[in-house]
Structures are given as structure tokens and as C-alpha cells.
Amino acid sequence: VLDAGPDVILCEGKPVQLSASGASSYQWQPAPFISCLTCPNPTINPPNDIKYIVRGLSSVGCASIDSLNVKVVFPSRITAMKDTFVCAGESIQLFSSGTDLYYWSPSGGLNRTDIAAPMAKPAQTIVYTVTGKDPYGCFVTTDDVMVRVVDLPKVDAGKDTTVMAGYPFSMRPSYSADVATVKWVPSAFLNCPT
């Protein structure tokens, strides 16, 4: 019985050898991108999906036909988000795109390593690498994103104080140099809540 062989997954640009059996002579079609039209094991390298048909003749001249489908897998390129930052103790969502399967490493601080957009809660500044590939394992690409962990600002409003009613009192808070803005709440009875 003539058998053209199984359907083929071809990574773009990487030739694949076919394997027909069950006949004494063979004739393949269509002709483009095939190394030998009359061989049982020709090499193919088509640029796009294609269907090959083989006609086989037995030793006594009986003919039969079989076919196979070739799927061409094209390169993909994974792209991760730009470097970012997160406040210590908080989470941030990472993003990547451009492929079918994803794997993030290292796994520390991530809720998932196998999705395009995991949540990250790193304990310290870290560079995550995301690896992407197609379902057939043809092409693998990587990209990186650095997550900088920023320490929380230090703020001290001062000691608790007892004051006389009606007399103004000046509060003198202290805070670290990375504090950009200050806001007092509630703002009632304050001459400057910010």
C-alpha cells in the first residue's frame, strides 16, 4: 500500500526529508522546492504551507496516490516590557509578547513562570529573562527586563505632644532625602497641609 508518510512540520529554512513507501517507483508533485521528483525520500524546503502528492507504481504497473501536508513554522521574536521599578513590598505586572509559549526566570518573586504577563514581587532589584518559542520548538528567542526595587521613604512625624488650646504649635517632621512630597491629614487647623 502506497504511503506518502506523515504530515510534516518544517521550521522555515530547515529542509526535511520525506519518506514514501509501498511502491516500486514514485512521482511527486508539485515540483517546486523538492530535491527529487522520482525518489522515495526527497528533501523539501518550501517557503510556505504546501501539499505534496505522490503517485506510486507497483512492480506490475498498478498505480495509487497518497499525499501529505507540510506546515511551515516562521520565526517569532519575543519582546519584553521596558525596565521598570516597584516600591519595596509591592507587586508589579510584567508584560511580554510576540510568541506562543513563555518561560520566565529566575522564578523568585513571580506568581507564574509560564505566561506572558506574570505578577512580580521581588525582594530586591532583579533582571528577569523571558524565553519564548513556538509550539513546535523551531525558534527560541529571549528578552530581559530589569525590575528595580525602591526602598520605601522614611517619615517621622515627631513625638506626641500636648499643647495649650488656642496656641499655635510648630511641627517638625523628619524624612529621608528621597521624599518628594508631604501631605498631612486631616488638614483641619493646619496652615500648610502639604
Secondary structure, 3 states (H helix, E strand, C coil): CCECCCCEEEECCCCEECCCECCCEEEEECCCCECCCCCCCCEECCCCCEEEEEEEECCCCCEEEEEEEEEEECCCCCEECCCEEEECCCCEECCEECCCEEEEECCCCECCCCCCCCEECCCCCEEEEEEEECCCCCCEEEEEEEEEEECCCCEECCCCCCCCCCCCCCCCCEECCCCCCCCCCCCCCCCCCC
